[in-house]
Amino acid sequence: MMAAEVDDYRDMLRIRLIEEELLKCVQDGRVIGSAHLCIGQEAIPVGACRALKSDDPVVATYRGHGWALAKGVPPVQFIGEVMGRDSTLNGGRGGSAYLSSPDHAFMGENSIVGGGLPMTLGLAMAHQRRATGLIPAVSIGDGAMNQGNVHESLNMGSVLGIPFIVIVENNGYAEMTPSTDLTATPAAVRAAAYAIEAIEVDGNSASAVAEATRRARELAISTQRPVMVEAHTRRLGGHYSGDAQAYRPKGELEEWGRLDPLTRARSLLDPTVAEATYQQVVAEVADAFARAAQLPAPLEEEAMKHVYAN
Ligand SMILES: Cc1ncc(C[n+]2csc(CCOP(=O)(O)OP(=O)(O)O)c2C)c(N)n1
């Protein structure tokens, strides 16, 4: 057992426990609106962020809680932001699906499927011009691989020689549609159309994702082009917090649950260490929720700040 394995378990568990509590918050009204959870997919942000430099900018989707936390956004501020509190992140304006923290190189979530690609291309152009040595990374879903702007960005990045990493989280579904009913070829196969490298990886292993991302980062630098990582995983919850998942075939969740990255990560640990880590994260998350609930509500008179209307 190595320290990295304890870190993987702890970091994935923190994301899982925070999201499970956030789901309760949506259900009991502590969070207004909905939330798109990454339950089952935690190994991808945890592994990828371990391989990226801490200043490498990351762009995520509405399913971006894990990425924000893996980039080091403090849980209290993160939870407060999702609860619409006056957090130091976006003052409650970002919420679950639009939060950002540039101080942690977490450039933000967005709800435009595939919308992270053009943003990341722009970020990558800026970093290349300024010769910062940083490599931006973007997470998208497999469904987003059918969006035009994803292909436009990959083509442009390849032709213009702009290095960035696109991590495709193939989680088995795009909303309520099975990925296999939607996409004719795997994402990694399509990368060849843009003459960029692609690496397929078991997205339920943080160490495998870390290794793939490390290679992707090196390839982005050596080829001076985008590089794709297709991480195969399983969404172990609904598309969003209100999704009853009636479309799932019987037994699917049980079958997919056997691949749960957390169960696997825990099985690699000494049972005493695993249990101590579990208890430590339970206490840490409970404390973070209690402290987030103490954050003040945004001031009513500031509601029109940061909007163009007045
Ligand atoms: C441009 C655009 N089209 C459609 C939608 C509606 N929509 C929201 S999520 C989603 C499915 C995306 O699936 P995928 O990219 O696989 O990501 P996942 O939700 O599985 O993480 C769709 C079609 C949207 N938000 N934006």
The ligand as an SDF file (V2000), in Angstrom:
LIG
                    3D

 26 27  0  0  0  0  0  0  0  0999 V2000
  -25.6640   22.6950  -26.6420 C   0  0  0  0  0  0  0  0  0  0  0  0
  -26.5410   21.8800  -25.7470 C   0  0  0  0  0  0  0  0  0  0  0  0
  -27.3830   20.9750  -26.2600 N   0  0  0  0  0  0  0  0  0  0  0  0
  -28.1860   20.2310  -25.4570 C   0  0  0  0  0  0  0  0  0  0  0  0
  -28.1560   20.4080  -24.0990 C   0  0  0  0  0  0  0  0  0  0  0  0
  -29.0060   19.5370  -23.1800 C   0  0  0  0  0  0  0  0  0  0  0  0
  -28.1690   18.5500  -22.5200 N   0  0  0  0  0  0  0  0  0  0  0  0
  -27.7440   18.7510  -21.2650 C   0  0  0  0  0  0  0  0  0  0  0  0
  -26.7500   17.5120  -20.7400 S   0  0  0  0  0  0  0  0  0  0  0  0
  -26.9040   16.6800  -22.1920 C   0  0  0  0  0  0  0  0  0  0  0  0
  -26.2090   15.3550  -22.4010 C   0  0  0  0  0  0  0  0  0  0  0  0
  -24.7260   15.4640  -22.3990 C   0  0  0  0  0  0  0  0  0  0  0  0
  -24.1600   14.1930  -22.3310 O   0  0  0  0  0  0  0  0  0  0  0  0
  -22.6180   13.9830  -22.1550 P   0  0  0  0  0  0  0  0  0  0  0  0
  -21.8680   14.9670  -22.9960 O   0  0  0  0  0  0  0  0  0  0  0  0
  -22.3220   12.5470  -22.3950 O   0  0  0  0  0  0  0  0  0  0  0  0
  -22.3090   14.3910  -20.6400 O   0  0  0  0  0  0  0  0  0  0  0  0
  -22.8180   13.7680  -19.2680 P   0  0  0  0  0  0  0  0  0  0  0  0
  -24.0850   14.4840  -18.9130 O   0  0  0  0  0  0  0  0  0  0  0  0
  -22.9900   12.3020  -19.4620 O   0  0  0  0  0  0  0  0  0  0  0  0
  -21.7560   14.0760  -18.2950 O   0  0  0  0  0  0  0  0  0  0  0  0
  -27.7200   17.3740  -23.0610 C   0  0  0  0  0  0  0  0  0  0  0  0
  -28.0480   16.9100  -24.4370 C   0  0  0  0  0  0  0  0  0  0  0  0
  -27.2550   21.3830  -23.5870 C   0  0  0  0  0  0  0  0  0  0  0  0
  -27.1540   21.6220  -22.2800 N   0  0  0  0  0  0  0  0  0  0  0  0
  -26.4430   22.0780  -24.4190 N   0  0  0  0  0  0  0  0  0  0  0  0
  1  2  1  0
  2  3  1  0
  2 26  2  0
  3  4  2  0
  4  5  1  0
  5  6  1  0
  5 24  2  0
  6  7  1  0
  7  8  2  0
  7 22  1  0
  8  9  1  0
  9 10  1  0
 10 11  1  0
 10 22  2  0
 11 12  1  0
 12 13  1  0
 13 14  1  0
 14 15  2  0
 14 16  1  0
 14 17  1  0
 17 18  1  0
 18 19  2  0
 18 20  1  0
 18 21  1  0
 22 23  1  0
 24 25  1  0
 24 26  1  0
M  CHG  1   7   1
M  END
$$$$
